[in-house]
Amino acid sequence: MPKLADQNHAIKTGKQDNQSVLVVTGGSANATLWAAYELGWRYGVRYFLFGDLYPAQASAFTVEGHDIVLRPSVARRTWYAFTNSQAGTVSWGFDEHKRTLVQLTKLKYTLVIARATDLNEYASANNAIVVSGDTQGRTVLGGARLFDNPELASAKEPSQWTAAH
């Protein structure tokens, strides 16, 4: 097996006791997890922020013929959570953020930035989106006249934002 740096990961066919084995490994715990997701990718699973898509017809699994070492060319792959925009991620509920964090792992992100200043600015600006007759998706909101983050709509001060989580 090659020596792997912190973010490097590998999928290799090897031999143990005269039998073929599949080694899925990484230079860290995160990289080993990425190697497992990479194996899924190699067999047709596609990872997106909204969830996973599985192939219509699964490939036959084999431990033979794997010789992959991946070394990311960019060390820091960043997601900005709670972007300060009415239509941005600050309006998402916590369940959406949790789901996204799981998917970001599969997409090999290394850093999530959640700036308290973005949350504070959003809260102090009363950034609810007006829902009128021409607002796209208004039927989903069930007649509401304003849309705001469902978990944070009643929070008006920074301490209430953190307490709501």
Phi and psi in radians as a Rosetta constraint file:
Dihedral C 1 N 2 CA 2 C 2 CIRCULARHARMONIC -1.290 0.35
Dihedral N 2 CA 2 C 2 N 3 CIRCULARHARMONIC 2.677 0.35
Dihedral C 2 N 3 CA 3 C 3 CIRCULARHARMONIC -1.300 0.35
Dihedral N 3 CA 3 C 3 N 4 CIRCULARHARMONIC 2.223 0.35
Dihedral C 3 N 4 CA 4 C 4 CIRCULARHARMONIC -1.936 0.35
Dihedral N 4 CA 4 C 4 N 5 CIRCULARHARMONIC 2.325 0.35
Dihedral C 4 N 5 CA 5 C 5 CIRCULARHARMONIC -1.258 0.35
Dihedral N 5 CA 5 C 5 N 6 CIRCULARHARMONIC 3.008 0.35
Dihedral C 5 N 6 CA 6 C 6 CIRCULARHARMONIC -0.837 0.35
Dihedral N 6 CA 6 C 6 N 7 CIRCULARHARMONIC -0.772 0.35
Dihedral C 6 N 7 CA 7 C 7 CIRCULARHARMONIC -1.743 0.35
Dihedral N 7 CA 7 C 7 N 8 CIRCULARHARMONIC -0.070 0.35
Dihedral C 7 N 8 CA 8 C 8 CIRCULARHARMONIC -1.334 0.35
Dihedral N 8 CA 8 C 8 N 9 CIRCULARHARMONIC 2.574 0.35
Dihedral C 8 N 9 CA 9 C 9 CIRCULARHARMONIC -2.540 0.35
Dihedral N 9 CA 9 C 9 N 10 CIRCULARHARMONIC 2.751 0.35
Dihedral C 9 N 10 CA 10 C 10 CIRCULARHARMONIC -2.513 0.35
Dihedral N 10 CA 10 C 10 N 11 CIRCULARHARMONIC 2.648 0.35
Dihedral C 10 N 11 CA 11 C 11 CIRCULARHARMONIC -2.297 0.35
Dihedral N 11 CA 11 C 11 N 12 CIRCULARHARMONIC 2.000 0.35
Dihedral C 11 N 12 CA 12 C 12 CIRCULARHARMONIC -2.413 0.35
Dihedral N 12 CA 12 C 12 N 13 CIRCULARHARMONIC 2.528 0.35
Dihedral C 12 N 13 CA 13 C 13 CIRCULARHARMONIC -1.512 0.35
Dihedral N 13 CA 13 C 13 N 14 CIRCULARHARMONIC 2.333 0.35
Dihedral C 13 N 14 CA 14 C 14 CIRCULARHARMONIC -2.366 0.35
Dihedral N 14 CA 14 C 14 N 15 CIRCULARHARMONIC -3.069 0.35
Dihedral C 14 N 15 CA 15 C 15 CIRCULARHARMONIC -2.166 0.35
Dihedral N 15 CA 15 C 15 N 16 CIRCULARHARMONIC 2.409 0.35
Dihedral C 15 N 16 CA 16 C 16 CIRCULARHARMONIC -2.534 0.35
Dihedral N 16 CA 16 C 16 N 17 CIRCULARHARMONIC 2.149 0.35
Dihedral C 16 N 17 CA 17 C 17 CIRCULARHARMONIC 0.927 0.35
Dihedral N 17 CA 17 C 17 N 18 CIRCULARHARMONIC 0.763 0.35
Dihedral C 17 N 18 CA 18 C 18 CIRCULARHARMONIC 1.090 0.35
Dihedral N 18 CA 18 C 18 N 19 CIRCULARHARMONIC 0.358 0.35
Dihedral C 18 N 19 CA 19 C 19 CIRCULARHARMONIC -2.134 0.35
Dihedral N 19 CA 19 C 19 N 20 CIRCULARHARMONIC 2.547 0.35
Dihedral C 19 N 20 CA 20 C 20 CIRCULARHARMONIC -1.258 0.35
Dihedral N 20 CA 20 C 20 N 21 CIRCULARHARMONIC 2.400 0.35
Dihedral C 20 N 21 CA 21 C 21 CIRCULARHARMONIC -2.291 0.35
Dihedral N 21 CA 21 C 21 N 22 CIRCULARHARMONIC 2.700 0.35
Dihedral C 21 N 22 CA 22 C 22 CIRCULARHARMONIC -1.856 0.35
Dihedral N 22 CA 22 C 22 N 23 CIRCULARHARMONIC 2.180 0.35
Dihedral C 22 N 23 CA 23 C 23 CIRCULARHARMONIC -1.881 0.35
Dihedral N 23 CA 23 C 23 N 24 CIRCULARHARMONIC 2.106 0.35
Dihedral C 23 N 24 CA 24 C 24 CIRCULARHARMONIC -2.055 0.35
Dihedral N 24 CA 24 C 24 N 25 CIRCULARHARMONIC 1.910 0.35
Dihedral C 24 N 25 CA 25 C 25 CIRCULARHARMONIC -2.553 0.35
Dihedral N 25 CA 25 C 25 N 26 CIRCULARHARMONIC 2.925 0.35
Dihedral C 25 N 26 CA 26 C 26 CIRCULARHARMONIC -2.639 0.35
Dihedral N 26 CA 26 C 26 N 27 CIRCULARHARMONIC 2.965 0.35
Dihedral C 26 N 27 CA 27 C 27 CIRCULARHARMONIC -1.384 0.35
Dihedral N 27 CA 27 C 27 N 28 CIRCULARHARMONIC -0.064 0.35
Dihedral C 27 N 28 CA 28 C 28 CIRCULARHARMONIC -2.704 0.35
Dihedral N 28 CA 28 C 28 N 29 CIRCULARHARMONIC 3.020 0.35
Dihedral C 28 N 29 CA 29 C 29 CIRCULARHARMONIC -1.060 0.35
Dihedral N 29 CA 29 C 29 N 30 CIRCULARHARMONIC -0.753 0.35
Dihedral C 29 N 30 CA 30 C 30 CIRCULARHARMONIC -1.072 0.35
Dihedral N 30 CA 30 C 30 N 31 CIRCULARHARMONIC -0.789 0.35
Dihedral C 30 N 31 CA 31 C 31 CIRCULARHARMONIC -1.131 0.35
Dihedral N 31 CA 31 C 31 N 32 CIRCULARHARMONIC -0.594 0.35
Dihedral C 31 N 32 CA 32 C 32 CIRCULARHARMONIC -1.146 0.35
Dihedral N 32 CA 32 C 32 N 33 CIRCULARHARMONIC -0.705 0.35
Dihedral C 32 N 33 CA 33 C 33 CIRCULARHARMONIC -1.087 0.35
Dihedral N 33 CA 33 C 33 N 34 CIRCULARHARMONIC -0.750 0.35
Dihedral C 33 N 34 CA 34 C 34 CIRCULARHARMONIC -1.050 0.35
Dihedral N 34 CA 34 C 34 N 35 CIRCULARHARMONIC -0.651 0.35
Dihedral C 34 N 35 CA 35 C 35 CIRCULARHARMONIC -1.090 0.35
Dihedral N 35 CA 35 C 35 N 36 CIRCULARHARMONIC -0.701 0.35
Dihedral C 35 N 36 CA 36 C 36 CIRCULARHARMONIC -1.112 0.35
Dihedral N 36 CA 36 C 36 N 37 CIRCULARHARMONIC -0.747 0.35
Dihedral C 36 N 37 CA 37 C 37 CIRCULARHARMONIC -1.180 0.35
Dihedral N 37 CA 37 C 37 N 38 CIRCULARHARMONIC -0.600 0.35
Dihedral C 37 N 38 CA 38 C 38 CIRCULARHARMONIC -1.098 0.35
Dihedral N 38 CA 38 C 38 N 39 CIRCULARHARMONIC -0.680 0.35
Dihedral C 38 N 39 CA 39 C 39 CIRCULARHARMONIC -1.067 0.35
Dihedral N 39 CA 39 C 39 N 40 CIRCULARHARMONIC -0.757 0.35
Dihedral C 39 N 40 CA 40 C 40 CIRCULARHARMONIC -1.034 0.35
Dihedral N 40 CA 40 C 40 N 41 CIRCULARHARMONIC -0.737 0.35
Dihedral C 40 N 41 CA 41 C 41 CIRCULARHARMONIC -1.052 0.35
Dihedral N 41 CA 41 C 41 N 42 CIRCULARHARMONIC -0.756 0.35
Dihedral C 41 N 42 CA 42 C 42 CIRCULARHARMONIC -1.116 0.35
Dihedral N 42 CA 42 C 42 N 43 CIRCULARHARMONIC -0.408 0.35
Dihedral C 42 N 43 CA 43 C 43 CIRCULARHARMONIC -1.777 0.35
Dihedral N 43 CA 43 C 43 N 44 CIRCULARHARMONIC 0.276 0.35
Dihedral C 43 N 44 CA 44 C 44 CIRCULARHARMONIC 1.798 0.35
Dihedral N 44 CA 44 C 44 N 45 CIRCULARHARMONIC -0.075 0.35
Dihedral C 44 N 45 CA 45 C 45 CIRCULARHARMONIC -1.307 0.35
Dihedral N 45 CA 45 C 45 N 46 CIRCULARHARMONIC 2.362 0.35
Dihedral C 45 N 46 CA 46 C 46 CIRCULARHARMONIC -2.058 0.35
Dihedral N 46 CA 46 C 46 N 47 CIRCULARHARMONIC 2.287 0.35
Dihedral C 46 N 47 CA 47 C 47 CIRCULARHARMONIC -1.836 0.35
Dihedral N 47 CA 47 C 47 N 48 CIRCULARHARMONIC 2.255 0.35
Dihedral C 47 N 48 CA 48 C 48 CIRCULARHARMONIC -2.310 0.35
Dihedral N 48 CA 48 C 48 N 49 CIRCULARHARMONIC 2.930 0.35
Dihedral C 48 N 49 CA 49 C 49 CIRCULARHARMONIC -1.081 0.35
Dihedral N 49 CA 49 C 49 N 50 CIRCULARHARMONIC -0.573 0.35
Dihedral C 49 N 50 CA 50 C 50 CIRCULARHARMONIC -1.403 0.35
Dihedral N 50 CA 50 C 50 N 51 CIRCULARHARMONIC -0.231 0.35
Dihedral C 50 N 51 CA 51 C 51 CIRCULARHARMONIC 2.553 0.35
Dihedral N 51 CA 51 C 51 N 52 CIRCULARHARMONIC -2.930 0.35
Dihedral C 51 N 52 CA 52 C 52 CIRCULARHARMONIC -1.858 0.35
Dihedral N 52 CA 52 C 52 N 53 CIRCULARHARMONIC 2.555 0.35
Dihedral C 52 N 53 CA 53 C 53 CIRCULARHARMONIC -2.016 0.35
Dihedral N 53 CA 53 C 53 N 54 CIRCULARHARMONIC 2.278 0.35
Dihedral C 53 N 54 CA 54 C 54 CIRCULARHARMONIC -1.773 0.35
Dihedral N 54 CA 54 C 54 N 55 CIRCULARHARMONIC 2.618 0.35
Dihedral C 54 N 55 CA 55 C 55 CIRCULARHARMONIC -1.129 0.35
Dihedral N 55 CA 55 C 55 N 56 CIRCULARHARMONIC 2.548 0.35
Dihedral C 55 N 56 CA 56 C 56 CIRCULARHARMONIC -1.085 0.35
Dihedral N 56 CA 56 C 56 N 57 CIRCULARHARMONIC -0.609 0.35
Dihedral C 56 N 57 CA 57 C 57 CIRCULARHARMONIC -2.278 0.35
Dihedral N 57 CA 57 C 57 N 58 CIRCULARHARMONIC 2.017 0.35
Dihedral C 57 N 58 CA 58 C 58 CIRCULARHARMONIC -1.228 0.35
Dihedral N 58 CA 58 C 58 N 59 CIRCULARHARMONIC 2.474 0.35
Dihedral C 58 N 59 CA 59 C 59 CIRCULARHARMONIC -1.355 0.35
Dihedral N 59 CA 59 C 59 N 60 CIRCULARHARMONIC 2.642 0.35
Dihedral C 59 N 60 CA 60 C 60 CIRCULARHARMONIC -1.204 0.35
Dihedral N 60 CA 60 C 60 N 61 CIRCULARHARMONIC 2.303 0.35
Dihedral C 60 N 61 CA 61 C 61 CIRCULARHARMONIC -1.403 0.35
Dihedral N 61 CA 61 C 61 N 62 CIRCULARHARMONIC 2.430 0.35
Dihedral C 61 N 62 CA 62 C 62 CIRCULARHARMONIC -2.546 0.35
Dihedral N 62 CA 62 C 62 N 63 CIRCULARHARMONIC 2.561 0.35
Dihedral C 62 N 63 CA 63 C 63 CIRCULARHARMONIC -1.498 0.35
Dihedral N 63 CA 63 C 63 N 64 CIRCULARHARMONIC -0.181 0.35
Dihedral C 63 N 64 CA 64 C 64 CIRCULARHARMONIC -1.408 0.35
Dihedral N 64 CA 64 C 64 N 65 CIRCULARHARMONIC 2.593 0.35
Dihedral C 64 N 65 CA 65 C 65 CIRCULARHARMONIC 1.429 0.35
Dihedral N 65 CA 65 C 65 N 66 CIRCULARHARMONIC 0.217 0.35
Dihedral C 65 N 66 CA 66 C 66 CIRCULARHARMONIC -1.634 0.35
Dihedral N 66 CA 66 C 66 N 67 CIRCULARHARMONIC 2.225 0.35
Dihedral C 66 N 67 CA 67 C 67 CIRCULARHARMONIC -2.662 0.35
Dihedral N 67 CA 67 C 67 N 68 CIRCULARHARMONIC 1.232 0.35
Dihedral C 67 N 68 CA 68 C 68 CIRCULARHARMONIC -2.124 0.35
Dihedral N 68 CA 68 C 68 N 69 CIRCULARHARMONIC 2.229 0.35
Dihedral C 68 N 69 CA 69 C 69 CIRCULARHARMONIC -2.207 0.35
Dihedral N 69 CA 69 C 69 N 70 CIRCULARHARMONIC 2.139 0.35
Dihedral C 69 N 70 CA 70 C 70 CIRCULARHARMONIC -1.927 0.35
Dihedral N 70 CA 70 C 70 N 71 CIRCULARHARMONIC 2.284 0.35
Dihedral C 70 N 71 CA 71 C 71 CIRCULARHARMONIC -2.221 0.35
Dihedral N 71 CA 71 C 71 N 72 CIRCULARHARMONIC 1.825 0.35
Dihedral C 71 N 72 CA 72 C 72 CIRCULARHARMONIC -0.991 0.35
Dihedral N 72 CA 72 C 72 N 73 CIRCULARHARMONIC 2.418 0.35
Dihedral C 72 N 73 CA 73 C 73 CIRCULARHARMONIC -1.465 0.35
Dihedral N 73 CA 73 C 73 N 74 CIRCULARHARMONIC -0.297 0.35
Dihedral C 73 N 74 CA 74 C 74 CIRCULARHARMONIC -2.085 0.35
Dihedral N 74 CA 74 C 74 N 75 CIRCULARHARMONIC 2.135 0.35
Dihedral C 74 N 75 CA 75 C 75 CIRCULARHARMONIC -1.305 0.35
Dihedral N 75 CA 75 C 75 N 76 CIRCULARHARMONIC -0.602 0.35
Dihedral C 75 N 76 CA 76 C 76 CIRCULARHARMONIC -2.018 0.35
Dihedral N 76 CA 76 C 76 N 77 CIRCULARHARMONIC 1.969 0.35
Dihedral C 76 N 77 CA 77 C 77 CIRCULARHARMONIC -1.992 0.35
Dihedral N 77 CA 77 C 77 N 78 CIRCULARHARMONIC 1.931 0.35
Dihedral C 77 N 78 CA 78 C 78 CIRCULARHARMONIC -1.965 0.35
Dihedral N 78 CA 78 C 78 N 79 CIRCULARHARMONIC 2.447 0.35
Dihedral C 78 N 79 CA 79 C 79 CIRCULARHARMONIC -2.040 0.35
Dihedral N 79 CA 79 C 79 N 80 CIRCULARHARMONIC 2.268 0.35
Dihedral C 79 N 80 CA 80 C 80 CIRCULARHARMONIC -1.705 0.35
Dihedral N 80 CA 80 C 80 N 81 CIRCULARHARMONIC 1.902 0.35
Dihedral C 80 N 81 CA 81 C 81 CIRCULARHARMONIC -1.499 0.35
Dihedral N 81 CA 81 C 81 N 82 CIRCULARHARMONIC 2.687 0.35
Dihedral C 81 N 82 CA 82 C 82 CIRCULARHARMONIC 1.013 0.35
Dihedral N 82 CA 82 C 82 N 83 CIRCULARHARMONIC 0.764 0.35
Dihedral C 82 N 83 CA 83 C 83 CIRCULARHARMONIC -1.050 0.35
Dihedral N 83 CA 83 C 83 N 84 CIRCULARHARMONIC 2.395 0.35
Dihedral C 83 N 84 CA 84 C 84 CIRCULARHARMONIC -1.399 0.35
Dihedral N 84 CA 84 C 84 N 85 CIRCULARHARMONIC 1.380 0.35
Dihedral C 84 N 85 CA 85 C 85 CIRCULARHARMONIC -2.663 0.35
Dihedral N 85 CA 85 C 85 N 86 CIRCULARHARMONIC 2.493 0.35
Dihedral C 85 N 86 CA 86 C 86 CIRCULARHARMONIC -0.971 0.35
Dihedral N 86 CA 86 C 86 N 87 CIRCULARHARMONIC -0.696 0.35
Dihedral C 86 N 87 CA 87 C 87 CIRCULARHARMONIC -1.682 0.35
Dihedral N 87 CA 87 C 87 N 88 CIRCULARHARMONIC 0.135 0.35
Dihedral C 87 N 88 CA 88 C 88 CIRCULARHARMONIC -1.539 0.35
Dihedral N 88 CA 88 C 88 N 89 CIRCULARHARMONIC -2.940 0.35
Dihedral C 88 N 89 CA 89 C 89 CIRCULARHARMONIC -1.239 0.35
Dihedral N 89 CA 89 C 89 N 90 CIRCULARHARMONIC -0.230 0.35
Dihedral C 89 N 90 CA 90 C 90 CIRCULARHARMONIC -1.126 0.35
Dihedral N 90 CA 90 C 90 N 91 CIRCULARHARMONIC -0.389 0.35
Dihedral C 90 N 91 CA 91 C 91 CIRCULARHARMONIC -1.523 0.35
Dihedral N 91 CA 91 C 91 N 92 CIRCULARHARMONIC -0.063 0.35
Dihedral C 91 N 92 CA 92 C 92 CIRCULARHARMONIC -1.295 0.35
Dihedral N 92 CA 92 C 92 N 93 CIRCULARHARMONIC 2.622 0.35
Dihedral C 92 N 93 CA 93 C 93 CIRCULARHARMONIC -1.345 0.35
Dihedral N 93 CA 93 C 93 N 94 CIRCULARHARMONIC 2.881 0.35
Dihedral C 93 N 94 CA 94 C 94 CIRCULARHARMONIC -1.103 0.35
Dihedral N 94 CA 94 C 94 N 95 CIRCULARHARMONIC -0.602 0.35
Dihedral C 94 N 95 CA 95 C 95 CIRCULARHARMONIC -1.069 0.35
Dihedral N 95 CA 95 C 95 N 96 CIRCULARHARMONIC -0.660 0.35
Dihedral C 95 N 96 CA 96 C 96 CIRCULARHARMONIC -1.141 0.35
Dihedral N 96 CA 96 C 96 N 97 CIRCULARHARMONIC -0.688 0.35
Dihedral C 96 N 97 CA 97 C 97 CIRCULARHARMONIC -1.150 0.35
Dihedral N 97 CA 97 C 97 N 98 CIRCULARHARMONIC -0.738 0.35
Dihedral C 97 N 98 CA 98 C 98 CIRCULARHARMONIC -1.072 0.35
Dihedral N 98 CA 98 C 98 N 99 CIRCULARHARMONIC -0.793 0.35
Dihedral C 98 N 99 CA 99 C 99 CIRCULARHARMONIC -1.056 0.35
Dihedral N 99 CA 99 C 99 N 100 CIRCULARHARMONIC -0.727 0.35
Dihedral C 99 N 100 CA 100 C 100 CIRCULARHARMONIC -1.130 0.35
Dihedral N 100 CA 100 C 100 N 101 CIRCULARHARMONIC -0.706 0.35
Dihedral C 100 N 101 CA 101 C 101 CIRCULARHARMONIC -1.050 0.35
Dihedral N 101 CA 101 C 101 N 102 CIRCULARHARMONIC -0.689 0.35
Dihedral C 101 N 102 CA 102 C 102 CIRCULARHARMONIC -1.087 0.35
Dihedral N 102 CA 102 C 102 N 103 CIRCULARHARMONIC -0.784 0.35
Dihedral C 102 N 103 CA 103 C 103 CIRCULARHARMONIC -1.198 0.35
Dihedral N 103 CA 103 C 103 N 104 CIRCULARHARMONIC -0.627 0.35
Dihedral C 103 N 104 CA 104 C 104 CIRCULARHARMONIC -1.063 0.35
Dihedral N 104 CA 104 C 104 N 105 CIRCULARHARMONIC -0.594 0.35
Dihedral C 104 N 105 CA 105 C 105 CIRCULARHARMONIC -1.080 0.35
Dihedral N 105 CA 105 C 105 N 106 CIRCULARHARMONIC -0.792 0.35
Dihedral C 105 N 106 CA 106 C 106 CIRCULARHARMONIC -1.134 0.35
Dihedral N 106 CA 106 C 106 N 107 CIRCULARHARMONIC -0.519 0.35
Dihedral C 106 N 107 CA 107 C 107 CIRCULARHARMONIC -1.537 0.35
Dihedral N 107 CA 107 C 107 N 108 CIRCULARHARMONIC 0.130 0.35
Dihedral C 107 N 108 CA 108 C 108 CIRCULARHARMONIC 1.159 0.35
Dihedral N 108 CA 108 C 108 N 109 CIRCULARHARMONIC 0.610 0.35
Dihedral C 108 N 109 CA 109 C 109 CIRCULARHARMONIC -1.294 0.35
Dihedral N 109 CA 109 C 109 N 110 CIRCULARHARMONIC 2.598 0.35
Dihedral C 109 N 110 CA 110 C 110 CIRCULARHARMONIC -1.985 0.35
Dihedral N 110 CA 110 C 110 N 111 CIRCULARHARMONIC -0.227 0.35
Dihedral C 110 N 111 CA 111 C 111 CIRCULARHARMONIC -2.593 0.35
Dihedral N 111 CA 111 C 111 N 112 CIRCULARHARMONIC 2.383 0.35
Dihedral C 111 N 112 CA 112 C 112 CIRCULARHARMONIC -2.107 0.35
Dihedral N 112 CA 112 C 112 N 113 CIRCULARHARMONIC 2.215 0.35
Dihedral C 112 N 113 CA 113 C 113 CIRCULARHARMONIC -1.920 0.35
Dihedral N 113 CA 113 C 113 N 114 CIRCULARHARMONIC 2.118 0.35
Dihedral C 113 N 114 CA 114 C 114 CIRCULARHARMONIC -2.162 0.35
Dihedral N 114 CA 114 C 114 N 115 CIRCULARHARMONIC 1.719 0.35
Dihedral C 114 N 115 CA 115 C 115 CIRCULARHARMONIC -1.495 0.35
Dihedral N 115 CA 115 C 115 N 116 CIRCULARHARMONIC 2.176 0.35
Dihedral C 115 N 116 CA 116 C 116 CIRCULARHARMONIC -1.067 0.35
Dihedral N 116 CA 116 C 116 N 117 CIRCULARHARMONIC -0.536 0.35
Dihedral C 116 N 117 CA 117 C 117 CIRCULARHARMONIC -1.106 0.35
Dihedral N 117 CA 117 C 117 N 118 CIRCULARHARMONIC -0.629 0.35
Dihedral C 117 N 118 CA 118 C 118 CIRCULARHARMONIC -1.104 0.35
Dihedral N 118 CA 118 C 118 N 119 CIRCULARHARMONIC -0.765 0.35
Dihedral C 118 N 119 CA 119 C 119 CIRCULARHARMONIC -1.120 0.35
Dihedral N 119 CA 119 C 119 N 120 CIRCULARHARMONIC -0.756 0.35
Dihedral C 119 N 120 CA 120 C 120 CIRCULARHARMONIC -1.125 0.35
Dihedral N 120 CA 120 C 120 N 121 CIRCULARHARMONIC -0.766 0.35
Dihedral C 120 N 121 CA 121 C 121 CIRCULARHARMONIC -1.093 0.35
Dihedral N 121 CA 121 C 121 N 122 CIRCULARHARMONIC -0.719 0.35
Dihedral C 121 N 122 CA 122 C 122 CIRCULARHARMONIC -1.110 0.35
Dihedral N 122 CA 122 C 122 N 123 CIRCULARHARMONIC -0.795 0.35
Dihedral C 122 N 123 CA 123 C 123 CIRCULARHARMONIC -1.129 0.35
Dihedral N 123 CA 123 C 123 N 124 CIRCULARHARMONIC -0.750 0.35
Dihedral C 123 N 124 CA 124 C 124 CIRCULARHARMONIC -1.270 0.35
Dihedral N 124 CA 124 C 124 N 125 CIRCULARHARMONIC -0.357 0.35
Dihedral C 124 N 125 CA 125 C 125 CIRCULARHARMONIC -1.555 0.35
Dihedral N 125 CA 125 C 125 N 126 CIRCULARHARMONIC -0.057 0.35
Dihedral C 125 N 126 CA 126 C 126 CIRCULARHARMONIC 0.873 0.35
Dihedral N 126 CA 126 C 126 N 127 CIRCULARHARMONIC 1.143 0.35
Dihedral C 126 N 127 CA 127 C 127 CIRCULARHARMONIC -1.559 0.35
Dihedral N 127 CA 127 C 127 N 128 CIRCULARHARMONIC 0.536 0.35
Dihedral C 127 N 128 CA 128 C 128 CIRCULARHARMONIC -1.091 0.35
Dihedral N 128 CA 128 C 128 N 129 CIRCULARHARMONIC 2.503 0.35
Dihedral C 128 N 129 CA 129 C 129 CIRCULARHARMONIC -1.583 0.35
Dihedral N 129 CA 129 C 129 N 130 CIRCULARHARMONIC 2.223 0.35
Dihedral C 129 N 130 CA 130 C 130 CIRCULARHARMONIC -1.245 0.35
Dihedral N 130 CA 130 C 130 N 131 CIRCULARHARMONIC 2.253 0.35
Dihedral C 130 N 131 CA 131 C 131 CIRCULARHARMONIC -1.836 0.35
Dihedral N 131 CA 131 C 131 N 132 CIRCULARHARMONIC 1.938 0.35
Dihedral C 131 N 132 CA 132 C 132 CIRCULARHARMONIC -2.090 0.35
Dihedral N 132 CA 132 C 132 N 133 CIRCULARHARMONIC -3.015 0.35
Dihedral C 132 N 133 CA 133 C 133 CIRCULARHARMONIC -1.067 0.35
Dihedral N 133 CA 133 C 133 N 134 CIRCULARHARMONIC -0.428 0.35
Dihedral C 133 N 134 CA 134 C 134 CIRCULARHARMONIC -1.868 0.35
Dihedral N 134 CA 134 C 134 N 135 CIRCULARHARMONIC 0.208 0.35
Dihedral C 134 N 135 CA 135 C 135 CIRCULARHARMONIC -1.326 0.35
Dihedral N 135 CA 135 C 135 N 136 CIRCULARHARMONIC 2.204 0.35
Dihedral C 135 N 136 CA 136 C 136 CIRCULARHARMONIC -1.100 0.35
Dihedral N 136 CA 136 C 136 N 137 CIRCULARHARMONIC 2.468 0.35
Dihedral C 136 N 137 CA 137 C 137 CIRCULARHARMONIC 1.311 0.35
Dihedral N 137 CA 137 C 137 N 138 CIRCULARHARMONIC 0.203 0.35
Dihedral C 137 N 138 CA 138 C 138 CIRCULARHARMONIC -1.081 0.35
Dihedral N 138 CA 138 C 138 N 139 CIRCULARHARMONIC -0.503 0.35
Dihedral C 138 N 139 CA 139 C 139 CIRCULARHARMONIC -1.157 0.35
Dihedral N 139 CA 139 C 139 N 140 CIRCULARHARMONIC -0.526 0.35
Dihedral C 139 N 140 CA 140 C 140 CIRCULARHARMONIC -1.157 0.35
Dihedral N 140 CA 140 C 140 N 141 CIRCULARHARMONIC -0.503 0.35
Dihedral C 140 N 141 CA 141 C 141 CIRCULARHARMONIC -1.458 0.35
Dihedral N 141 CA 141 C 141 N 142 CIRCULARHARMONIC 0.057 0.35
Dihedral C 141 N 142 CA 142 C 142 CIRCULARHARMONIC 1.032 0.35
Dihedral N 142 CA 142 C 142 N 143 CIRCULARHARMONIC 0.717 0.35
Dihedral C 142 N 143 CA 143 C 143 CIRCULARHARMONIC 1.491 0.35
Dihedral N 143 CA 143 C 143 N 144 CIRCULARHARMONIC 0.041 0.35
Dihedral C 143 N 144 CA 144 C 144 CIRCULARHARMONIC -1.094 0.35
Dihedral N 144 CA 144 C 144 N 145 CIRCULARHARMONIC 2.516 0.35
Dihedral C 144 N 145 CA 145 C 145 CIRCULARHARMONIC -1.598 0.35
Dihedral N 145 CA 145 C 145 N 146 CIRCULARHARMONIC -0.337 0.35
Dihedral C 145 N 146 CA 146 C 146 CIRCULARHARMONIC -2.335 0.35
Dihedral N 146 CA 146 C 146 N 147 CIRCULARHARMONIC 2.521 0.35
Dihedral C 146 N 147 CA 147 C 147 CIRCULARHARMONIC -2.052 0.35
Dihedral N 147 CA 147 C 147 N 148 CIRCULARHARMONIC 2.307 0.35
Dihedral C 147 N 148 CA 148 C 148 CIRCULARHARMONIC -2.491 0.35
Dihedral N 148 CA 148 C 148 N 149 CIRCULARHARMONIC 2.947 0.35
Dihedral C 148 N 149 CA 149 C 149 CIRCULARHARMONIC -0.960 0.35
Dihedral N 149 CA 149 C 149 N 150 CIRCULARHARMONIC 2.157 0.35
Dihedral C 149 N 150 CA 150 C 150 CIRCULARHARMONIC -1.062 0.35
Dihedral N 150 CA 150 C 150 N 151 CIRCULARHARMONIC -0.634 0.35
Dihedral C 150 N 151 CA 151 C 151 CIRCULARHARMONIC -1.468 0.35
Dihedral N 151 CA 151 C 151 N 152 CIRCULARHARMONIC -0.359 0.35
Dihedral C 151 N 152 CA 152 C 152 CIRCULARHARMONIC -2.019 0.35
Dihedral N 152 CA 152 C 152 N 153 CIRCULARHARMONIC 0.067 0.35
Dihedral C 152 N 153 CA 153 C 153 CIRCULARHARMONIC -1.041 0.35
Dihedral N 153 CA 153 C 153 N 154 CIRCULARHARMONIC -0.604 0.35
Dihedral C 153 N 154 CA 154 C 154 CIRCULARHARMONIC -1.531 0.35
Dihedral N 154 CA 154 C 154 N 155 CIRCULARHARMONIC -0.168 0.35
Dihedral C 154 N 155 CA 155 C 155 CIRCULARHARMONIC -1.368 0.35
Dihedral N 155 CA 155 C 155 N 156 CIRCULARHARMONIC 2.168 0.35
Dihedral C 155 N 156 CA 156 C 156 CIRCULARHARMONIC -1.997 0.35
Dihedral N 156 CA 156 C 156 N 157 CIRCULARHARMONIC -0.193 0.35
Dihedral C 156 N 157 CA 157 C 157 CIRCULARHARMONIC -2.224 0.35
Dihedral N 157 CA 157 C 157 N 158 CIRCULARHARMONIC 2.670 0.35
Dihedral C 157 N 158 CA 158 C 158 CIRCULARHARMONIC -0.928 0.35
Dihedral N 158 CA 158 C 158 N 159 CIRCULARHARMONIC -0.673 0.35
Dihedral C 158 N 159 CA 159 C 159 CIRCULARHARMONIC -1.127 0.35
Dihedral N 159 CA 159 C 159 N 160 CIRCULARHARMONIC -0.522 0.35
Dihedral C 159 N 160 CA 160 C 160 CIRCULARHARMONIC -1.268 0.35
Dihedral N 160 CA 160 C 160 N 161 CIRCULARHARMONIC -0.517 0.35
Dihedral C 160 N 161 CA 161 C 161 CIRCULARHARMONIC -1.125 0.35
Dihedral N 161 CA 161 C 161 N 162 CIRCULARHARMONIC -0.840 0.35
Dihedral C 161 N 162 CA 162 C 162 CIRCULARHARMONIC -1.232 0.35
Dihedral N 162 CA 162 C 162 N 163 CIRCULARHARMONIC -0.604 0.35
Dihedral C 162 N 163 CA 163 C 163 CIRCULARHARMONIC -1.175 0.35
Dihedral N 163 CA 163 C 163 N 164 CIRCULARHARMONIC -0.529 0.35
Dihedral C 163 N 164 CA 164 C 164 CIRCULARHARMONIC -1.169 0.35
Dihedral N 164 CA 164 C 164 N 165 CIRCULARHARMONIC -0.454 0.35
